[in-house]
Structures are given as C-alpha cells and as structure tokens.
Amino acid sequence: MTLKPRVYIAYTNKDGIGLKYALELKKWLEAEGYPDIFFFDHSKRDHLGGKVWDVLTSEIKNHEIMVVICTPVIAASAARREYNTAINFDRKVIPLKYDDAKVPDTIAVDLRDDFNDTNYSSKFETFAKVSLPKSYQDYLVEQNEKQAILAALFKPVPAKSAGVYYQPSMLPLPKVSQLPLSQTRLSRFVFEAKDTFERNCLARMILRPEYNQRRTTGFSTLRIDRIIDRIWFVDGVFDGQVFATPSGASYGDPIAEAETELVLNRVIQSTTKRGLNDYVNEVDGNPTEKQIQGALDELRERGFEPSIILTNIYQSFNFWQFSKFVPLKDQRRGLTSPEGHFQNVPVLHSRLLPNGLTLIADSQKLGSIVVKSDFEMSVVDPHVVDRRLILEHLPEIAEMNLDEKVLVHCAVTVEPSVDDLALKFVATGGTPLSVGAPKQ
C-alpha cells in the first residue's frame, strides 16, 4: 500500500496564474485519494485579520508535505513566509516550477519538475501518482535518520558504545563491498553537511569566532559517529533501483544547533550569575515595537552597539508588523542571512528559544567562541578504522555485514566564553530564561 502524506499547497496569485495551477494540482491530489489537502482561500485573508498567520502556521505544522507552485512572483509574495515556516518545522518542501520561473534559493532542492500551460495536466497526474509518494517515502527515511542523529547527539553516550551508533538496514543489501566509493556522491554529501552547518551556525553570530588550536583545555566536542549502509555511496543499479545519497544536511544541521545551544546556555548562565534585573526586560504579551526599541536604546546607552536580535519563530512573524522592520528583498538562504533588519540590526530566529524570549546582543563585546577544530566530516570504509573495536561494541553486526557499511564521522570542537554582558533579554512574563531543542 502506497503511503500518502497530508499536503499543504502554497501559491501566490499576484501574477494572475498561481491560483489556477494550485486548484488544478488540488484536483489531481483529491482524485488520487490524498487524505488531507490544505488550500488557503486568499479571499478569507481579510476576515481572519491578524490571526491569518496563526491559522497558516497551525496548518503547516499539521501537514507533512508542502508543495509550492513556483510562478514568476513567488519569491516576492507572502508565500515565502509559508515555505520558510515549513522549513523551520522540518516539513518536506517540494517546488513545482512553472515554465521559466525561478525557484527561490531556499527551496531549490529535490523535485523541481517544470510544467507549463500545455503539459500541466500530465505533469500533475504523474506528480500525484508517482513523484509525491516517492518524495514522501524519502522524507520518512530522512526523518527517521534525523531522529537517530539527534538522539545520538543530545543524549549521553553509553560507555559500551564508545560513541559509535548503528542503524540496521531496512533494505536487503546487495554485495557492494567490492565496489569503490563514489567520489561524486561523497563530495556532494560532505558539501551539503558543511554548507548546512555554515549557513546555520548561529552561535558564531551571537559570539565572535576565534580560532586557537594551541589551547588544550575547556573545549566541548560535538560529534556524530554513525555506521550506515554503504550502498548509498557507490554507483550502480541494484535490483532495478538506483539509490540516492542521503542528505548531508541532516548531519550539519544538528551540529550547528548543538553549538548554538551550548552558546546560549553559557550566555544564560553568565546572566543568571550577575543578576537578572539589569539584563532582562519583562513585558506583557508579545514585545511591542516600542519595547524592542527601548531595549536597543538601553544597550546603546551602556556603550554597546547591538549586532543581532535573536528571537523565537513565532515572535519573528511580529517583526514583520513593525514599522521600522525592513525585510530583505532577496529570500534568505540560511539563518546566517537574516529575514530583515530592525533599526539596522539583523533579526534572526531559532527554535531553541522558547516562545516569549528575545535576545539582543553586541556580539563583538559579549564574548567569543574559540574554535579548536572547525566542522569536519568524513565517510570511510570500516577497515580504515578499528574494525575490532566496532565489532566489540556492536556485536549484532556480523563481520560480513560490516563490509557493507561505511562510518560517517562529523565533529566540531569549541569553547564559548562570555566576557561582558553586552546583552538584553526581552521576556514575556512567566517565560523561563532557558533554551533547548524542542522534543520531537
């Protein structure tokens, strides 16, 4: 039985064509029996008023897949908030490209099949019957893999495992141990991981990065070691199937998030030790533009120059309503490129901050994050490392099966330090001064 996801269709009709194709796609998905298709009727926008984004955010969270109809003005429309929200909630975002329209950089991955005025019917039929179910299956595999990675990263490492994690294959593997690893697939995998880490390393915008390999004490190593199927990294057709390389992004992202969590916790520890009264402004409800402006002014009066406003996902939507908020004209590529500026200060968001907490800081004076070894990643055959040690800690892997595996390693070694509390927290009453990855 083919699994079918709950689908959210995002589109814009500012160019007069998006609505037509969104409706056509919805028709094909309904014909194929998709269980839940969300399609927002833009005529209801005025009736919902300020609650429209609460409704859309709720629907995005409740649908596994977002399909974006990429007509010419999609990147300049309000739809960008929809697909950015989907990305933030780790939903699968699939662009369908109309004619020569540009797919926004944020979502220019995975399927981006072209359709036009004459072929859309056949394209949408194939998409509904074949491509979308396949993308959903891939998404489920990616989610399972990511959950295993997060579990390995954020939970204590059992002594017996020596930091090596193994996920038994769900596929009957052919014998691929004699085939060479594909340098093309390896390069793409490593590039995706490094690129994702660099675009999402918020920690290095909160504290200034410094590189010091001479220091030897006080560092934290954030790492992932996993043994996964070798078949993903060799070229060939097996039993009529071509296996795609897993996304390296699911390795770079959790390392970047763990680094950010480490930095935020260190900042909060320093704030708590020095007393909260001077560093936390408590407000009722969501902070207003005036209250954010007041926190910026307080920092400047102390001789600091705010360089970052970091807030939670929900509060970031409110910044779009501020009269002095200037959104970027070009869609952001990652967290290190903000969605906009408030009073010339970049505004970014992180799911690590609880709803109701906003951090404003002068990163140049707040402190530093000393990088002993920057993000590195490798994919190697088990025979390159100590096979005996792997087999000792993972006895369920038979010697012959180990030949069908590769060892994926990625790590970063850093030490954050807070030199001066060049910061202000703006907190809704009752919001705890704490951070952490939400439970999956």
C-alpha positions, 0 to 999 in steps of 0.5 A: 500500500502506497503511503500518502502524506497530508499536503499543504499547497502554497501559491501566490496569485499576484501574477494572475496564474498561481491560483489556477495551477494550485486548484488544478494540482488540488484536483489531481491530489483529491482524485488520487485519494490524498487524505488531507489537502490544505488550500488557503482561500486568499479571499478569507485573508481579510476576515481572519485579520491578524490571526491569518498567520496563526491559522497558516502556521497551525496548518503547516505544522499539521501537514507533512508535505508542502508543495509550492507552485513556483510562478514568476512572483513567488519569491516576492509574495507572502508565500515565502513566509509559508515555505520558510515556516515549513522549513523551520518545522522540518516539513518536506518542501517540494517546488513545482516550477512553472515554465521559466520561473525561478525557484527561490534559493531556499527551496531549490532542492529535490523535485523541481519538475517544470510544467507549463500551460500545455503539459500541466495536466500530465505533469500533475497526474504523474506528480500525484501518482508517482513523484509525491509518494516517492518524495514522501517515502524519502522524507520518512527515511530522512526523518527517521535518520534525523531522529537517530542523529539527534538522539545520538547527539543530545543524549549521553553516550553509553560507555559500551558504545564508545560513541559509535551508533548503528542503524540496521538496514531496512533494505536487503543489501546487495554485495557492494563491498567490492565496489569503490566509493563514489567520489561524486556522491561523497563530495556532494554529501560532505558539501551539503553537511558543511554548507548546512552547518555554515549557513546555520551556525548561529552561535558564531553570530551571537559570539565572535569566532576565534580560532586557537588550536594551541589551547588544550583545555575547556573545549566541548566536542560535538560529534556524530559517529554513525555506521550506515549502509554503504550502498548509498555511496557507490554507483550502480543499479541494484535490483532495478533501483538506483539509490540516492545519497542521503542528505548531508544536511541532516548531519550539519544541521544538528551540529550547528544547533548543538553549538548554538545551544551550548552558546546560549546556555553559557550566555544564560548562565553568565546572566543568571550569575550577575543578576537578572534585573539589569539584563532582562526586560519583562513585558506583557504579551508579545514585545511591542515595537516600542519595547524592542526599541527601548531595549536597543536604546538601553544597550546603546546607552551602556556603550554597546552597539547591538549586532543581532536580535535573536528571537523565537519563530513565532515572535519573528512573524511580529517583526514583520508588523513593525514599522521600522522592520525592513525585510530583505528583498532577496529570500534568505538562504540560511539563518546566517542571512537574516529575514530583515533588519530592525533599526539596522540590526539583523533579526534572526530566529531559532527554535531553541528559544522558547516562545516569549524570549528575545535576545539582543546582543553586541556580539563583538563585546559579549564574548567569543567562541574559540574554535579548536577544530572547525566542522569536519566530516568524513565517510570511510570504509570500516577497515580504515578504522578499528574494525575490532573495536566496532565489532566489540561494541556492536556485536549484532553486526556480523563481520560480513555485514560490516563490509557493507557499511561505511562510518560517517564521522562529523565533529566540531570542537569549541569553547564559548566564553562570555566576557561582558554582558553586552546583552538584553533579554526581552521576556514575556512574563512567566517565560523561563530564561532557558533554551533547548531543542524542542522534543520531537 
